[in-house]
Amino acid sequence: MKTNLATRTLLGLILTLSTLPAFARTVEVDVYGMTCPFCVDSLQRKFGKMDHVNKVDVSLKLKKVRLETDENAPELEVIRKAVLDAGFTPTKVTVLKADKPEK
């Protein structure tokens, strides 16, 4: 009987957590290896094609990429991989802001 109650409680918790909404967020990536305007363009195009990314700002001076995403934001590992695939090294990935969607 105790096992059944524990199983039901655990199942309820899992179902509740799986239905929580994702939030829009702003992600900043420190990028090693950006040296020229072509590097900026490469990252701009890479993230511009990515689903759920609404805005991309690439700074050659600061060596950073800033992404504004919608509520279905890509996972941080997907963002890291995109930087690697573009030929650069992501040295730090930071979530600056996670906003609840407006109703």
N, C-alpha and C positions, 0 to 999 in steps of 0.2 A: 504494500500500500504506500509506504514512504517513497519507494522508487518511482512509482507511478506519478505521485505528486511532484517529485523532483523533475521528472521527465517533462511533465506538462508545464511546469514553471520555466524550465530551460527553453522549451519549444516556444512558449509565449514570448520570452525575452528575445529570442532569435528573430521571430517574426516581426516584433516591434522594431528592432534595430534595423532590419532589412528594408523596412518601409519608410524610414526617416529620409526626408528630402536632402539632396546634395545642395551645396551652396555655391554661388558664384564666388570667385576668388581672384586675387591678384598675386601672381607668382613672379619672383625676381630670380634670375639665374646669373651668377658670375661666370664669365666665359674666358677661358685661357686659350690664346692662339689667334684672337682677332687682331689683325694688323692693318687692314685696309678697307676702303669702301666696298670692295667686292665681298669681303667677309660679312659685312653688315647686310648686303643684299642677299647673300646666301641664306643667312638666318631669317631674314624678313620673309623670304619666299617659303622657306621650310615651315615656319610657324603660321604663315598666312594661309597655307593649305590645310592646316590641322583643324579637325572638327572641334567645335565648341570653344575655339579661341576667337574672341571678338576683336581684340586689338593687340598689336605687336609694336613695341618700341625697342629698337636696338641702338645702344650707345657705344660707339667706337671709343670715345674718350674714357668712359667709365668701365668699358668692357663688360657690359651687362645687357641682358635681354629682360624686358618686363612684359608679361602677358596678362591680359584681362580676359577671363573666361566666363562662360555662362554656368548655369547650375549643373551641367553635365561635364564639368572640368576634367581634362585628362589627368591621369595619375601622374605623380611626380616622376616616377620611373620612366613613363612614356616621354615626358619632357626631357629628362636626362638623355635618353636614347636618341631623341631627335637632334640634340646638340652634338652628340657623338657621331651620328650619321652624317651631319653636315661637315664633319672634319675638325671639330673643336672639342675642348675638354670642359665639362661643367664642373667648376670647382666648388660651388655652393649653390644650393637651391633653397629659396626661402619663400614661404607663404606669407605675404605682407598683410593680406586682408581676406577674410572670408565673410561674405555678407549673406544674410538671409534673403530669399527672393521676396520682392514686394508683392502684396496681395491686391 
